[in-house]
Amino acid sequence: MINGFKVITLCGSTRFKEEFLEAQKRLTLEGNIVISVGLFGHSGDDVVWTEGVKDMLDRQHLAKIDLADEIFVINVGGYIGDSTRREIAYAEFKGKTIKYMENSKKTNIYENYAALRELHDAGRISDDDFEQAGRDFDEKRKTAIAEYNACQGPWPYQWKNIDTVVCGVLQQMDVVSIDYSDLKDLYDADSVYEVRIKGKGANDEEQLQNIIDTIRSEYMAKLRSPRKAVVTLCASSNPSGLLEKLADCMDGLNVVWQTRTLHTDTKEIELSILFV
């Protein structure tokens, strides 16, 4: 904050020049100090591509993030390029608030740490900062695993004595990578994969019955195999009340149960089955 004004730095591909200018105008009129890019290399400012200029501008933009309380990502159509991906990772490392023009999947700690490594390899962040990023990464991972190990409770939340990963807990801690490589490392598994089943129907009961029918017709053999499974029931309302009917379908199987409430307007129920 400067004299009571929040400082916001814009990030994103310079191909979106008009969107940058529109966001700068809107955020300024909302009472913020807005820091934008100086040149639009993908929108006609060809001097950006002369020797040394792009590297200088990238370094400048990290400094602009240092000055900000928040970054606002111009991600038209969900597009986030490599440079912007690294800027987002840097902003999170520096403790900045991150907001997006359009909804975007939140990056996990593996992706952010890889992006910071790229910045370090390019000489754009210091050895000290990269070492701190490594310590932060280790701490977040340990916190997530401790959270998993602490999960216990009565049926149907059968956490005790089941040697498997509670995927949803780790996801909430931003630890699970796209290919679940961290889960394979933790449990020395040959492979980890997930299936998602969306319920079809006019109400919760119809959607849940559709999910049960799909499980019975397509997945029972896998669920009866020695592989362990984490089953996560997701719904926009509290899904706990739907678990008993679903549990009857999988009675006696080597399954860890959990529920997750989705903060969306969608009325769909979704089931995630993660096989370890």
GUKETI-902994 format. One record per residue (C-alpha): residue number from 1; residue in one letter; x, y, z. Coordinates in steps of 0.25 Angstrom, whole numbers, plus 2048, in hexadecimal, padded with zeros to 3 digits. Layout:
REM residues N
{atom NUM, A, {X, Y, Z}}
...
This chain:
REM residues 276
{atom 1, M, {800, 800, 800}}
{atom 2, I, {805, 80E, 7FD}}
{atom 3, N, {7FD, 819, 803}}
{atom 4, G, {7F1, 810, 805}}
{atom 5, F, {7F1, 80B, 7F7}}
{atom 6, K, {7F3, 7FD, 7F3}}
{atom 7, V, {7FE, 7FA, 7E9}}
{atom 8, I, {7FB, 7F0, 7DE}}
{atom 9, T, {804, 7EB, 7D3}}
{atom 10, L, {7FE, 7E5, 7C7}}
{atom 11, C, {804, 7D8, 7C1}}
{atom 12, G, {801, 7D1, 7B4}}
{atom 13, S, {804, 7CF, 7A6}}
{atom 14, T, {807, 7DC, 79F}}
{atom 15, R, {7FF, 7D7, 793}}
{atom 16, F, {7F3, 7DC, 79B}}
{atom 17, K, {7F6, 7EA, 79A}}
{atom 18, E, {7E7, 7EF, 79A}}
{atom 19, E, {7E4, 7E7, 7A6}}
{atom 20, F, {7F0, 7EC, 7AE}}
{atom 21, L, {7EC, 7FB, 7AB}}
{atom 22, E, {7DD, 7F8, 7AF}}
{atom 23, A, {7E2, 7F1, 7BC}}
{atom 24, Q, {7EB, 7FD, 7BF}}
{atom 25, K, {7E0, 807, 7BD}}
{atom 26, R, {7D6, 7FF, 7C5}}
{atom 27, L, {7DF, 7FC, 7D1}}
{atom 28, T, {7E4, 80A, 7D1}}
{atom 29, L, {7D5, 810, 7D2}}
{atom 30, E, {7D3, 806, 7DD}}
{atom 31, G, {7DD, 80D, 7E5}}
{atom 32, N, {7EA, 805, 7E3}}
{atom 33, I, {7F8, 808, 7DF}}
{atom 34, V, {7FA, 800, 7D2}}
{atom 35, I, {808, 7FC, 7CD}}
{atom 36, S, {807, 7F6, 7BF}}
{atom 37, V, {811, 7F1, 7B4}}
{atom 38, G, {819, 7FC, 7AD}}
{atom 39, L, {819, 7F6, 79F}}
{atom 40, F, {810, 7EC, 798}}
{atom 41, G, {81A, 7E3, 791}}
{atom 42, H, {80F, 7DA, 78B}}
{atom 43, S, {807, 7E6, 787}}
{atom 44, G, {811, 7EE, 77E}}
{atom 45, D, {81C, 7F3, 787}}
{atom 46, D, {827, 7EB, 780}}
{atom 47, V, {832, 7F2, 787}}
{atom 48, V, {82F, 7E8, 792}}
{atom 49, W, {835, 7DD, 78A}}
{atom 50, T, {843, 7E4, 788}}
{atom 51, E, {84F, 7DF, 790}}
{atom 52, G, {84E, 7E0, 79F}}
{atom 53, V, {840, 7E8, 79F}}
{atom 54, K, {837, 7DC, 7A2}}
{atom 55, D, {840, 7D7, 7AE}}
{atom 56, M, {840, 7E5, 7B3}}
{atom 57, L, {831, 7E7, 7B2}}
{atom 58, D, {82F, 7D9, 7B9}}
{atom 59, R, {838, 7DD, 7C5}}
{atom 60, Q, {831, 7EB, 7C6}}
{atom 61, H, {823, 7E4, 7C7}}
{atom 62, L, {828, 7DB, 7D2}}
{atom 63, A, {82C, 7E8, 7D9}}
{atom 64, K, {81E, 7EE, 7D6}}
{atom 65, I, {818, 7E2, 7DD}}
{atom 66, D, {821, 7E5, 7E9}}
{atom 67, L, {81B, 7F3, 7EA}}
{atom 68, A, {80C, 7ED, 7E9}}
{atom 69, D, {803, 7E8, 7F4}}
{atom 70, E, {7FC, 7E0, 7E9}}
{atom 71, I, {7FD, 7DB, 7DB}}
{atom 72, F, {7F2, 7DB, 7D1}}
{atom 73, V, {7F4, 7D0, 7C6}}
{atom 74, I, {7EE, 7D3, 7B8}}
{atom 75, N, {7EB, 7C5, 7B4}}
{atom 76, V, {7E2, 7C7, 7A8}}
{atom 77, G, {7DC, 7B9, 7A4}}
{atom 78, G, {7E3, 7B3, 7B0}}
{atom 79, Y, {7F1, 7B5, 7A9}}
{atom 80, I, {7FD, 7B6, 7B2}}
{atom 81, G, {80A, 7B6, 7AB}}
{atom 82, D, {818, 7B2, 7B1}}
{atom 83, S, {81C, 7C0, 7B5}}
{atom 84, T, {80F, 7C2, 7BC}}
{atom 85, R, {80F, 7B5, 7C3}}
{atom 86, R, {81D, 7B8, 7C9}}
{atom 87, E, {818, 7C6, 7CD}}
{atom 88, I, {80C, 7BF, 7D4}}
{atom 89, A, {815, 7B6, 7DB}}
{atom 90, Y, {81E, 7C2, 7DF}}
{atom 91, A, {812, 7CA, 7E4}}
{atom 92, E, {80E, 7BE, 7ED}}
{atom 93, F, {81C, 7BC, 7F2}}
{atom 94, K, {81C, 7CB, 7F6}}
{atom 95, G, {80E, 7CA, 7FD}}
{atom 96, K, {807, 7D2, 7F3}}
{atom 97, T, {7F8, 7D1, 7F1}}
{atom 98, I, {7F5, 7CA, 7E3}}
{atom 99, K, {7E8, 7CD, 7DC}}
{atom 100, Y, {7E4, 7C9, 7CE}}
{atom 101, M, {7DC, 7D0, 7C3}}
{atom 102, E, {7D6, 7C2, 7C0}}
{atom 103, N, {7D4, 7B6, 7C9}}
{atom 104, S, {7E1, 7AE, 7C9}}
{atom 105, K, {7E6, 7A1, 7CF}}
{atom 106, K, {7EF, 7A4, 7DB}}
{atom 107, T, {7FD, 79F, 7D9}}
{atom 108, N, {803, 796, 7E3}}
{atom 109, I, {810, 797, 7EB}}
{atom 110, Y, {817, 78D, 7E1}}
{atom 111, E, {814, 796, 7D5}}
{atom 112, N, {817, 7A3, 7DD}}
{atom 113, Y, {825, 79D, 7E2}}
{atom 114, A, {828, 799, 7D4}}
{atom 115, A, {825, 7A7, 7CF}}
{atom 116, L, {82E, 7AD, 7D9}}
{atom 117, R, {839, 7A4, 7D5}}
{atom 118, E, {838, 7A9, 7C7}}
{atom 119, L, {839, 7B7, 7CC}}
{atom 120, H, {845, 7B3, 7D5}}
{atom 121, D, {84C, 7AC, 7C9}}
{atom 122, A, {84A, 7B9, 7C1}}
{atom 123, G, {850, 7C1, 7CC}}
{atom 124, R, {843, 7C9, 7CF}}
{atom 125, I, {842, 7C5, 7DD}}
{atom 126, S, {84D, 7C4, 7E7}}
{atom 127, D, {853, 7B8, 7ED}}
{atom 128, D, {84E, 7BC, 7FB}}
{atom 129, D, {840, 7BD, 7F5}}
{atom 130, F, {840, 7B0, 7EE}}
{atom 131, E, {845, 7A9, 7FB}}
{atom 132, Q, {83A, 7AF, 803}}
{atom 133, A, {830, 7AA, 7F8}}
{atom 134, G, {836, 79C, 7FA}}
{atom 135, R, {834, 79D, 809}}
{atom 136, D, {825, 7A2, 807}}
{atom 137, F, {823, 797, 7FD}}
{atom 138, D, {828, 78D, 807}}
{atom 139, E, {81F, 793, 812}}
{atom 140, K, {812, 793, 80A}}
{atom 141, R, {815, 784, 806}}
{atom 142, K, {817, 780, 815}}
{atom 143, T, {80B, 788, 819}}
{atom 144, A, {802, 781, 80F}}
{atom 145, I, {808, 773, 813}}
{atom 146, A, {806, 776, 822}}
{atom 147, E, {7F7, 77A, 81E}}
{atom 148, Y, {7F5, 76D, 817}}
{atom 149, N, {7FB, 765, 823}}
{atom 150, A, {7F2, 76C, 82D}}
{atom 151, C, {7E5, 768, 825}}
{atom 152, Q, {7DD, 75F, 82E}}
{atom 153, G, {7CF, 75D, 831}}
{atom 154, P, {7C3, 754, 832}}
{atom 155, W, {7BC, 74C, 826}}
{atom 156, P, {7BB, 74F, 81B}}
{atom 157, Y, {7C8, 758, 81D}}
{atom 158, Q, {7D0, 74B, 81E}}
{atom 159, W, {7DE, 752, 81F}}
{atom 160, K, {7E5, 748, 829}}
{atom 161, N, {7EC, 73C, 824}}
{atom 162, I, {7EB, 73F, 815}}
{atom 163, D, {7F8, 741, 80F}}
{atom 164, T, {7F4, 74B, 804}}
{atom 165, V, {7F5, 75A, 801}}
{atom 166, V, {7E9, 763, 804}}
{atom 167, C, {7EA, 76A, 7F7}}
{atom 168, G, {7E0, 775, 7FA}}
{atom 169, V, {7E8, 779, 806}}
{atom 170, L, {7F4, 77B, 7FE}}
{atom 171, Q, {7ED, 782, 7F3}}
{atom 172, Q, {7E8, 78C, 7FD}}
{atom 173, M, {7F6, 78F, 801}}
{atom 174, D, {7FA, 791, 7F3}}
{atom 175, V, {804, 785, 7F3}}
{atom 176, V, {7FE, 77B, 7E9}}
{atom 177, S, {805, 77D, 7DC}}
{atom 178, I, {7FD, 77A, 7CE}}
{atom 179, D, {803, 76C, 7CD}}
{atom 180, Y, {803, 769, 7DB}}
{atom 181, S, {812, 767, 7DC}}
{atom 182, D, {812, 76B, 7EA}}
{atom 183, L, {809, 760, 7EE}}
{atom 184, K, {811, 755, 7E6}}
{atom 185, D, {81D, 75A, 7EE}}
{atom 186, L, {816, 759, 7FB}}
{atom 187, Y, {811, 74B, 7F9}}
{atom 188, D, {81B, 745, 7EF}}
{atom 189, A, {80F, 742, 7E6}}
{atom 190, D, {811, 73F, 7D8}}
{atom 191, S, {806, 748, 7D3}}
{atom 192, V, {7FB, 751, 7D8}}
{atom 193, Y, {7EF, 754, 7D0}}
{atom 194, E, {7E2, 75B, 7D2}}
{atom 195, V, {7D4, 759, 7CC}}
{atom 196, R, {7C9, 763, 7CE}}
{atom 197, I, {7BA, 760, 7CD}}
{atom 198, K, {7B0, 76B, 7CB}}
{atom 199, G, {7A2, 768, 7D0}}
{atom 200, K, {796, 76A, 7C6}}
{atom 201, G, {788, 76D, 7CA}}
{atom 202, A, {77F, 778, 7CF}}
{atom 203, N, {782, 777, 7DE}}
{atom 204, D, {78C, 772, 7E8}}
{atom 205, E, {786, 764, 7E9}}
{atom 206, E, {785, 762, 7DA}}
{atom 207, Q, {793, 766, 7D8}}
{atom 208, L, {798, 75D, 7E3}}
{atom 209, Q, {791, 751, 7DE}}
{atom 210, N, {797, 754, 7D0}}
{atom 211, I, {7A5, 754, 7D6}}
{atom 212, I, {7A2, 747, 7DE}}
{atom 213, D, {79D, 740, 7D1}}
{atom 214, T, {7AA, 745, 7CA}}
{atom 215, I, {7B3, 740, 7D5}}
{atom 216, R, {7AC, 732, 7D5}}
{atom 217, S, {7AD, 731, 7C5}}
{atom 218, E, {7BB, 736, 7C3}}
{atom 219, Y, {7C3, 737, 7D0}}
{atom 220, M, {7C0, 72C, 7D9}}
{atom 221, A, {7CB, 722, 7D4}}
{atom 222, K, {7D6, 72D, 7D7}}
{atom 223, L, {7D0, 730, 7E4}}
{atom 224, R, {7D1, 722, 7E8}}
{atom 225, S, {7DF, 721, 7E4}}
{atom 226, P, {7EB, 722, 7EE}}
{atom 227, R, {7ED, 731, 7EA}}
{atom 228, K, {7E8, 73A, 7F4}}
{atom 229, A, {7DE, 746, 7F1}}
{atom 230, V, {7DB, 753, 7F6}}
{atom 231, V, {7CC, 757, 7F3}}
{atom 232, T, {7C9, 766, 7F4}}
{atom 233, L, {7BA, 76A, 7F2}}
{atom 234, C, {7B9, 778, 7EE}}
{atom 235, A, {7AC, 781, 7EE}}
{atom 236, S, {7A8, 78F, 7EF}}
{atom 237, S, {7A0, 78C, 7FB}}
{atom 238, N, {7A5, 784, 807}}
{atom 239, P, {7A7, 776, 801}}
{atom 240, S, {7A8, 76F, 80E}}
{atom 241, G, {79A, 76A, 80F}}
{atom 242, L, {79C, 763, 801}}
{atom 243, L, {7A7, 75A, 806}}
{atom 244, E, {79F, 74F, 80D}}
{atom 245, K, {798, 74B, 800}}
{atom 246, L, {7A6, 74C, 7F8}}
{atom 247, A, {7AD, 744, 803}}
{atom 248, D, {7A3, 738, 801}}
{atom 249, C, {7A8, 737, 7F3}}
{atom 250, M, {7B6, 736, 7F7}}
{atom 251, D, {7B4, 72E, 804}}
{atom 252, G, {7C1, 726, 808}}
{atom 253, L, {7CA, 72C, 7FE}}
{atom 254, N, {7D7, 732, 801}}
{atom 255, V, {7D3, 740, 800}}
{atom 256, V, {7D5, 74D, 807}}
{atom 257, W, {7C9, 757, 807}}
{atom 258, Q, {7C9, 766, 808}}
{atom 259, T, {7BF, 771, 803}}
{atom 260, R, {7C2, 77F, 7FE}}
{atom 261, T, {7B8, 78A, 7FC}}
{atom 262, L, {7BA, 792, 7EF}}
{atom 263, H, {7B8, 7A1, 7F0}}
{atom 264, T, {7B2, 7A2, 7E3}}
{atom 265, D, {7A4, 7A4, 7DD}}
{atom 266, T, {7A4, 797, 7D6}}
{atom 267, K, {79A, 78C, 7DB}}
{atom 268, E, {7A2, 781, 7D6}}
{atom 269, I, {7A7, 776, 7DF}}
{atom 270, E, {7B5, 770, 7DB}}
{atom 271, L, {7BC, 764, 7E0}}
{atom 272, S, {7CB, 763, 7E0}}
{atom 273, I, {7D2, 755, 7E1}}
{atom 274, L, {7E1, 756, 7E3}}
{atom 275, F, {7E8, 748, 7E1}}
{atom 276, V, {7F5, 747, 7E8}}
